[in-house]
């Protein structure tokens, strides 16, 4: 391992709380083509037990560190080529631990377009600049007179002094130590100040909370910064990053004085670094103005851009993490399992689309009914649903939560009442992304002869049976559980969400004989092409009888098999171990266990009491250590166990179907639809999610809302306040909280902490790459702040 690789391993080890040797082992596996799920599950001995979270961070930081090293090599080569690389500079560049620090050091040597300072140097004005800086006893005008030369473009004394000043400003702004110091200082002292453009007040009403807003940049929450940046991008707000000295008093005047003092402190830092002091000498006033301009027109502007970028990257990272966490919760939601389901995609004028799938998810029937206005064909619709349910032995009715959802839920309730003999259960499910899937190429290949509107009903039915298997068919961004997802780096978002999907699929495992190509493609090591080859091979030759049979699939070689085999299941194959997460490479370990016990594998599987009594250490060897043997024994105890929770359904209150039906004080059951940094959104079945602010999630202080709830949870909430014109519902999970005028006050009577911009969501259907918020609407603010009385 090279010195650079050793340094990278040491740095990453500190970042992920691991040992360098663990990092080196994981990096070697990644470089060999191993996937994170495979390494986390089947190479614990090699990595010393690094989990998937550590490995994902390791993979990300490895990319950053390698990019940094490539850039470091390019910078060293460039400066050396210029003949300006000293030992001291080389040492500083080698020691630079961030891209920002590296670029600071490279700035004076970076090829650039001709600047005013370069033009001044070419005109011979550098001695004048250095002379005035080093000997302020010189009178600037007198010293500059000797440099006036029309032939060199220096027309008069003023032009000579302007050129000299440009040289000094550039020299100051390229001082890497000063730039680094000021960056840290401004991060700690800087305050983001937002002001609305006067002619944008009406247009930007959704950002009204930020029309006159100020907040330290180092403390601003991610969702609020993204809201401010969105408002700036839409031309509603002007944003500045201003240095703020200690605030004396309150009000605009006190703040203006603090900002003035902050600028003065910055100028003093610049002067000190440049060796400039005002002692009343002839050149001191000129030098002081040079320092002022260096700060205001060069350093402050550049550092402001740097720090806004730094804050934005941190905010995006947090937003992506929130989206990933919510996505994971949805993907790992409890499956209803192998039961026949009738999916209802609600609609008014266009009717309710009906699709029936059997216990395996196969589409067996479709229909369109018109129970609602304008046709109001209620009785005939119920009769048709009853006929379909009876014909196909339907057990569950899945109702999409979009337009006409509650009216359709009433229809299903009436169906159950009139036909109790059918023993139906109705569940309202999220249809986020259903329309995206319906119009996708994947859906067209799966149902080429089915109308697009009916494909959505199929998706709704299947996502009740198995959310993971159905949601993997939809682009993760279209599922709509993000926080300002349209404002973040889209490639980073896509990579992070794809990683979450991959981790979830491999944590559950995939039944190879029934899985779709879309689901198989998410298995570690399998590409879309190989996944499609598996499905085609299965269709042509019948179900796989063993995992080893996968090696006959075109383009699925030994290396791919090693990566994917442990995550693929064959439930009714020749070898019962193929239905477990025991990797085929570890079957010899099971054979040793069987030999020691003298029992066949089918008899041993599931005998928890016996398996727990075995000493794992007796079955280890040079390749498989205690971690793997313990995993094997645990898997034999409950082979193919599903890590997802048991299926439960929320029951929306009868008669509460619209925003106007909500009354403060009501206690209702709902489903957590989204979790943001400032609280959780809950679907109550009224086509508008309510917000439980983070301060109302628990009796105890909550730092991260996901400590208390996650997407898909069924919760009881109290309606605190309803704002019908603005489509806002304030909720609390503290069921004895006051309502009305006192809404949003904490137990001590004070208003809760500020939340986020509003989540105005006029359309109940959240798909077509929608998010919370949609692209032109801000996220819901904390109602605690809006209603603090």
N, C-alpha and C positions, 0 to 999 in steps of 0.2 A: 504494500500500500504506500502510495506516495505521501510526501509531506502535506500536500494540499488536501488529499483525501483524509489523512489523519486529523487535520485541523477541522475539516467539515464534520467529521464524526464526533469530535469533541464538542463543537458548538451545538450540534443537533441534540446530543445527549443532554446537555444542560437545558435545552428548550423543552424536551419531552420528559424530563425527569427519569432518565435511564442511564445505563453505563455505556461508555464508548464501544466496548466490545459487542454489546447488544445492537447498537446502531450499525456497526460495521457488518455484522451478520445479516441484518435486515436489508441493508443496502445491497449486499452481494446477491441476495435472493431476488430483490426487485430488478437488479441489472440482468439477472438471468431470465427474466420474464415472468417471475412468480407474481400472483395477484395478492392484494392485501387480505381478502377473505381466506385464501389458502394459507398464507403465512400465519395469520392469526389463529387459525383452527388446527393446522396440521404441522406446523414447524415451531411449536412452543419450545422444544429443547434447543433448537438452533438459536432462537432470539432471546432465550431466557424469559419467555412468557409475555412478550409485548402484546398488548391487546389491539383491537382494530382501531380504536380512537388514537392511540399512540402512533400506530403505523400510518394512519391517514395523515396525521400531522407531520410525521417523519417524511413521508412522500412529498408533501407540500414544501417543507423546509429544504429538502434535498434539492428540489428544483430551484428554489431561490438561491441557495448557497452556490450551486453550480453556475448559475447565471452570474452571480457576483464574481466568482473566480474567473469566468471567461472575460467579464468586463475588466477585471483587475489586470489580466494579462494584456488585453488590448490597450489599456491606459499606459502600462509600463512600456509597451512596445512603441507607442506613439511618442511619448516623452523622450525615450532613448533615441529614437530616430531624429528628434530635433536637437539632440546633443545637450539636453538640459537635465538629464536624470542624475541627481546627486545621490550619495549614499543615504543622507538624511531623508530626502524625499522618497527614495525607494522604501525606507523603513516605515515612513508614515503611510504610504500606499498599501504596503503589505499588512499593516496593522488595522487598516480601515475595515470596520465590521458591518457597515451598512452601505447601501448604494448611494445614499445621500452624502455620507462622509467621503466616499470615493470620488463622487462628482465635484464636491467642494475642492478637493485637492487637485483635480484635473482641470478645473476651470481656467486658471491662468495659462494653461498650455493647450487648451482645446482650440482647434482651428475654428475660426469664426469669420463672419463677414467683416469688412473694414468698419471699425468703429471710429467715433470722434477722437478717441484716445490714440488709436493707431495713426490716424491722419495727422494728429498733432505731433506724434513722435517722428513721423516722416518729415514733418516741417522743422524738426530740430528743437522742439519745445520741451523735451524731457529735462534737460539741465535747468531750465527755468522752474519747472514744477518741483524738482527735487531741491533746488537751491532755496526756494521760498519755504518749503517744508522744513529743511534742515537748519535754515538761518532766518527766523522770522524778523530779525532786525532789519532786513532788507525792505525797502519800500517797493511794493508790487509794481506800481506804474513805472518807476524809474528802472527797476530790473527788467521789466518787459520791453522797454523802449529799444533795448539792444537786439531784440529778436524780431522786430518788425521787418518783414521782407515780402513785398508783394509778389515776387517771383515764386515764393514758396507757399503762397496762399495766405500769408499773415499780413492783412491789410493795415492793421493799426494795433495800438497797445491793448485795446479791449479784446481783439481777436487772439492776441498772444496769451492774455490771461485766461480767456475762455478755454483755449487749448490746453494750457497747463492744468487748469482745474479738471478738465475731462480726464487727463492722465492720472491725477491723484485720486479722483473718484473711482476709476476703474481699478487702480491698485488697491484701494481700500476694500472695494467690493469683491476682490479676488483673494482676500486674505482668508484662507481656509479656517484658521483658528478663530478669527473674529466671526465669520459667518456661522460656524458651529455654535459658538457661545451665544450669539444673538438669536439663533433658532431656538435653543433651549430656553433662553430668557423670555422670548416672545410667546412660546408655548405656555409658559407658566403665568405670564402677565397679560397675555392677549385676551381680548374680549370681542366676541362676534357681535356686531351691531347691525341690526336690520331696520331699514326705513322703507316705507311704501312710497312708490311714485304717486304723486297726487292724482294723476289722471287714471290710475289703475285701481282705485279703491273699490269701485263697484265690481269690476271684472274679477278682482282677486279677493272677493268677500270670504271665500273659504279659507284664506290665510289671514283673516282679520286678527287673530291672536298674535301675529308677528309683525304687525304694521309698525310697531315701535318696540323692538325687542332687543335685549342685550343679555349675553351670557358668556362666561369664560369658555374658551374653545376647548380647554383640557377637560372640562366637566360636562359638556353638552351631550345629552343622550343621542344615540345613533339615529333613532327615528325622527328626532327634532331637527338634527342637522340635515338629514335627507329632505325633510319638508322645506327647510329654508333654502336649500340648494335648488329644489324643484321650483320654488317660488321665484328665485332669481332667474332660473333658466326660462321661466314663462314670462319674464319681464315685469313681474309684480313688485319685487323687492330689490333694493340695492343692499349688498352686503359688504361690510368692511371688517377687517381685523385690526383693532386698535390697541396699542399698549396702554394699560391702565395702572397708574400708580395707586397708592392707598386712597380709597374714597373717603373724603371728609364731608359728611352730611349726605343729603339725598337731593334728588331733583336734577334737572338737566344742567343747571349751572355747575353744580358740584361734580357731575360726571365730566363735563367739558374741561374743568380744571384738572381733574384726575388724568384725563387723556393728554392734556397739555404737559403735565408733569411727566407722564410716561414717555412722551416723545423726547423731552429734555433729558431724561435718564438714558435713553437710547443714544442720543447724540454724545453724551458724556462718555459712554462706553466706546463709541466709535473713535472719539478724539483720543482717548487713552490708548487704544490699540494702535492708532496711527502716530502716536508721539506728538500730538498737537495740544497745546495749552494756551489759554488766553491770559497773557501777562501785560497787555497794553502795548506790545511792540508793533511796529508799523505793519507787519504782515498778518498779525493775529486775527484781525477782523475778517480779512480775506479768507484765511484758513478756516475760521469758524463757520463762515458761509459755505465753504467747501464741504465741511463735515455735515452741515445741515442738509445740503443737497444730496450727499452720498447716502445719508439715512433715508430721507423722504422719497427720493426719486429712483433709488437703486436698491438699497438693502430692504427697506420696508416693503416695497412692492414685490420684490422677488421672494422674500421670506413669507409674505402673506399668501402668495400662490402656493409655495411649498407646504405651508402648514394647513391650508384648506385641503390640499391634496392628501396630506397625511391624515387629517381628521376624516376626510371622505373615505379613504381606504379602510380606516378602522370602523367607520359606520357601515360600510358595505360588508365588511367581514362579519360584523354582528348581525346585519340583516340577513346575510346568507346563512349564518348559523341558525337564526330563528326559523327561517324557511326550512332548512334541513331538518331541524328538530320536529317541526310540525308535520313535515312530509313523512318522516319516520313513524310518527304516531299514527298517521292515517294508514300507511302501508301495513303496519303491524296491528291494525284494528282487528277485533274479534271477527272471525268468519262464521257465517251461519252454517256453513258446511254443505254436505251433499243432500240438499233438499230441493224439490221442485219449487221454482219461484216464478211469480207473475210480476213483471216489471211494468209500471205505469209511468209514462212520461206525460205529466199534466199539460193541458192546454185549454184555452177557451174556444175561440172561434174555429181554430184548426182541429179541435178534438183532442181526446186523450189517446195517446199511442200505447198499445198493449203488446207485450212480448212475453211468451212463456218459454222458460228453459227448463230442461229436466235436471235431475240430480247431478249430472256430469257437466252441466252448463251448455248442453246442446240446444239450439233453438228448435222448438217443436211447433210453435203456432204464433200467429200475430193477428191483430185486429185494430180497428180504430173506432172509438165510441165517442158520442157527443152528448154527455150528460149536462153540460153547462150552457150558459147563454152563448149564442142566441137560440140554439135548438132546444135545449132543456129536455133532452131525451133521457130522462132519469131512469125510468123503470126498464126500458129496453136495454139500457147500458148495464144495469145490475144483472139482468137476465143473461146477457152475453158473457159477463165476467163469471157468473155462476157456471155457465155451460163450459167455459174454458177450464175453470178450476176443477170441475168434476171430471172432465175428460182426461186431464193430465195429472190428476192427483196432486194438485198444487197445495203446498203447506204454508208458504209465505207470500205476502203481497208487498212488494217494494215500491214505494211512491217517491218520485223525485221531488226535491224541495223547491222547485222553481215556480213560475207563474201558475196559479190555480192549484197549488199544492194542497192547501187546507181544504178547498172545495172537493178535491179528489180524495183526500183523506176521509172526508165525510161520506163520500160515495162508498169507499171501502168499508167504513164502519157500518153503513146501512146494509151492504152486502153480507157482512158477517152476522148482522142481526137477523136478516131474513133467511139466511142459509147457515144456521148454526151447525148443521150436520156436516158441513165442509171442514170445520175445525181450523179455520184460517187465522193467521196472525198477520197484522199489518205493521209495517215499519216505514217511517219516512227516512230516506237516505239522501246524502249529498249527491247532487248531479253535476257538481263542478267538473268541467272538462268533458262531459258527455257529448256535447255538440261538437267539440273539437275532434273527439274520436270518431263520431258519426261521419264526418266529412273527410276523414283521413284516408290515405292510400291503404293503410292496414285494414281498415274497416271495409273498404271497397273490395279488397282481395278476399276478406273473410265472408262477406255477404254481397257478392256482386249483383244479385238480383233483388236485393231488399232496398226499399225506399230509405233515404237518408234519415228521415224522421223516426222510422221504426228502429233503426240501429241504436238510437239513443235509449230506447226502452230496453233493448237487449243489454246494453252496458249497465243500466240501472239495476236490472235483475241480477246480473252476474257479480256486480260489485258487492251485493249483499251476501252472495254465496262465498266469495273470496275476494276481499278488497285488493289484496296484493296482486293476485293474478290478473285482475282487470285494470287496475290503475297503472300497471307497468306499460300498458298500451298507449298511454297518454303522455305527451311531453310533460315532464315534471312541472315546468313553469305554468302550465295551463290548469293545474289542479287548484290554484288560487288560495294557498294558505301562507302567502308570503307577506313581508312587510317592506313596502316600497321596492318590490322586486324589479319594476321597470326602470328604476333609477340606479341600479347597481351594474357593475361590469358583467355583461351578459355571458361572456365566455367563462369567467370564474364561477358565476352562478350555475351554469350548465354543468361544469365539471364537478362542483360540489354536490349538486343534486343527483347527478348520475352515480356518484360514489355512494350516496345514501341509499339509493335504490338498490345498487349492487349489494351493499351490506345487508339490507333487509331481506332480499331474495335468498341470499346464501345463508342467512341466519335461520330461515324457515325450512329451506330445502325445496326441491322441485320434483314432482312425480313425472318422470320422463315419458311415460306412455300416455299422458293426458295433457301435458303442458303445451301452450301455444308457442310458436316461434318467438313471439315478443318476450315471453317469460323466460324461455330457455336462453335467449340472448343476454340476459342479465346474470346468468350463472358464471362464476369465476372461470375465465379461460375461454369461454365460448364467444365467438363473433356472431354477427347476424347471419352471415353466410353459413357457418357451421350449424347454427340453430335451425335454419331452414332445411339444411341437409338432413338433420335428425328427423324432422317432421316428415319430410318426403320419404326417407328410408322407412320410417314407421308406417306410413300410409301404404307403401308398396309391399312391404314384407311382413307386416303385422307387428304386434307389440314386442318390445324387447324382453327377453327372458332373463338376461343378466347384464350387469354393468360392462363386463368384458365385451359384450356384443356391440357396444358403442364404437369399438375400434374398427368395425367394418364400415362405419359411416365415412363417406368421402371427406377428406381434409381434416379428419379428427385423428391426429397421431398420438403417440405416447406422451409427448409433453402436454398437449391439450388435455388428454385423458387424466394425467396426474393432477392438473389444476381443477378439473370439473367433477371428477368421479364422486368425490365425497359429498357433494352437494346435490347429486342426482339420486332419486329414489325409484326403486322398482318394487312396488308393494306386493305383487303376487308372483314374483319371479322364482327361479329355481333355488336361489340361496337367500335365506331370510336376512342375512347381513346386508344384502343389497337394498333393503328397505330402511336401513339405519344410516346414521352419519359416520359410521366407522369406515375409514378409507380402505379401499381394496389393498393398498400396500401394507396395511396393518392386520390383514386377515391372519397372517401367521401368529400374531399375538393371541388372537382369539383361539386358534388351534391349540396353542400351549395351554390356555386356560381350560379348554375342553379336555385335553389329555390329562391334565392334573385332576380335574373333577370327575372324569369318566362319565360325562353326560352329553347327549346330543345337543346341538345348538338350539333346536326348536324347544327343547325342554328347559334349557338354561335361561333363554330370553324371558324377561319379565319376572324372574324369581328374585325380587329385590332383597329379601332377607338373606338369602344365600350369597348373593353377589356383594352385598355390603360387608359380609364377614370375610371376604377374601383379602389377602395381603397383596396390594398392587406391586410391591417391591419384588415379589417372587417371579414376576412375569416380564421384567425389564430386560433389555439387552443393550448392545452398543448403539443401536439405531433408535430404539423406542424407550424413552425414560419414563419416570413416574408421571409427568403431566399427561402423556398420551395414554398410558395404561389406565390411569384414573378416569380419563374421558371415555375410554372404551367400556369400562365397567359401568359407568353411569349411563351410557347409551344402551348397553345391554339390558339395564334395568327397565328403561322405558324407551324402546327403539322408535326412532322417527317421531319423537314427541314434538308437538307444535308449541313454540315459545309464546304464541299469541294468547291473549286472555279468553275467557269463556264468553260466548255471545250473549249480549243483553240488548234490549231495545228501550229507547226512551218513549214515554207516553206524554204527548202534548195534551194540554188541557182542552176539554171540549168547550166550544163556544169562544175560545180565544184564537181567532184566526187572522186578525188584522191589528195594525198598530192602535187603532181606536178602541179595541177591546181590552187593552191593557189599562190597569188601574194601579196607581202606587199602593203598595202594601201587599199586592198579590204575591204568593209563593208558588212558583211554577217549576216544572221539570224541563230541562233543556239539554242540548248537546253542544259541547264546546266545539266551535267551528274553526277557531283560529286562536293562536296565542302570540301576543306581541310583547315587546319589552315592557310595556306599560300596563298590561292587563290581558284579559281573555274575552273573546267574543263568544256569545252564546246564542244558538239558534233556538228560539221559542216557538217556531212555526207561524210567525206573523210576517214573513217575507222581509224582515229587517233584523239583523243580529243586534243584540244588546251588548253593552260593554260592562264587564266587571273590572273596575280599576284595580291595579295591583294592591292598593291600600285597602280594598274591600274583599280580598280573596280569603283572608284568614284573620283570626283574632291576633295572630302573631305577626311580627314584621316579616315581609316577604321581599327578598331581593330579586329573585328570578321567578316570574309567574309559573314556570314549568316545575318549580318545586311543589306546586299545589295541584295544578291541572295540566292536562295535555289534550291536543286535538282528538276528538272522538269520545271524550269522557262524558258520562251522563251526570249532571249536577242539578242540585236544587238551588234556586236563586230567588231573591226578593226584588220586586220591582220598586225602585227608589224614585224614579222620575221618568216621565214620558214627554218628549217634545215632538209633537206630531208635525208641525211645519218643517222642522229641520230633520225629521226622521231619525230621532235619537232616543235610545232607551238606556237609562242608567240602572244597573243591577248591582246587587251585593250578595255574596255568599255568606255574609254574616246576617242571619235571618232576623235578628232583633235590631238591626240598624234602623234609625229614623227615616222617614220619607218626606217628600215635599220640600219645604223651604230649607230643611236641614240636610238635604241630600248632599252627599260628598264630604260631609264633615267627619273627621276621625273621631275616635273615642274621647279625645281631649277637646273636641269642639272646633278644632282648627281645620281649615280646608286641606284636602289631600294634596300631595305633591303634583306638580304639573305633569300632564301626560303627553299627548301628541296631537297633531292636527286631526281634523275630523275625518271620519270615514263615511262620506255621503255616498250611498250606494243605491241609486234609483232602480237598478235592474236586479230582480231577485235571482236570476240565473247567473252563477259565477263561473263562466267558462270562457272559451275563445281567448285563451291567454290572459284571462283577467287575473287580478290579484286583489289583495286587500292592502292598499286601495287600488281602484282602477286607475289607468294612466292619467286621467284628467281630474281626478278627485283626490283630496288629501285624506289621510287616515283619521279615524275618529279620535277626537281629543279626550282627555280624561274628564269625565263628567263631574268629577269631584271639583275640578277647577271651574268648569262652566257654571256649576250650580252652588258655588260656595256661599251664596246668600248675600 
